Amino acid sequence: MRNTITLNGNSSDDIKGLLIQSLPAIHKPMIRTTIEEIDGRDGDIVTKLGYSAYDKQISIGLYGDFDIDEVIQFFDSEGEVIFSNEPDKYYKYQITERIDFERLIRFRTATVYLHVQPFKYSTDEFARNIPTTDKTEVSIQNNGNIYSKPKITLEGTGTVNLNLNGVQIFVINFGEDPNYLTIDTELMEAYQGSPDVLMNRSVDGDYENAYFKTGRNVITWSGTLSSIGIENYSRWI
């Protein structure tokens, strides 16, 4: 099977003369830690600080009637990457290292480092928009193997108290007229439409504990909600 990568929906197969010679191995991300040694105590204390971003290395080549400008444009990007050895998952990536395109032209081979965030997401799982008429709770399944930090888009009126798995996490003030906003638990921001339009003053809550555990999660509320939209509800390492 031919190796491919897909950057923001664009496949390497569609780039004239580009060959993906090798794909990165599938790794679990490293855990960042602090290690403290205490006099008089055996061993040490290891404190986990979270998972680290890391680099995935691919080897690329050229063949036939290639177009080097098209190749350069393909790699001048950031966003979401899918590797053909993990076709059902995508990573969030940036290309921060220099790519030696002169070597690529001369020797028909070069190395590309994609700096990826530690978690991966399903290519088959789409945002859910759930009407809330005659409901006061919805159930969401995190199908991944680690907790997830979702985006939750809410449409409502007045003051809404939002609970997750039986614990209140947010109080949202929509105002007197119907309104909407997105709570991005990973960015720890509330905004309307895009992260440039901040709505943090309308949201009071606990971002640190606003995460979906693996398996079933239940969102409940009091107040007037017309719909809930949820993205990034499953996550893998």
Salt bridges, closest charged atoms under 4 A:
ASP13 OD1 - ARG2 NE 3.41
ASP55 OD1 - HIS115 ND1 2.86
ASP65 OD2 - LYS16 NZ 3.27
GLU86 OE2 - LYS120 NZ 2.58
ASP88 OD2 - LYS89 NZ 2.99
GLU186 OE1 - LYS92 NZ 3.41
GLU186 OE2 - ARG235 NH1 3.95
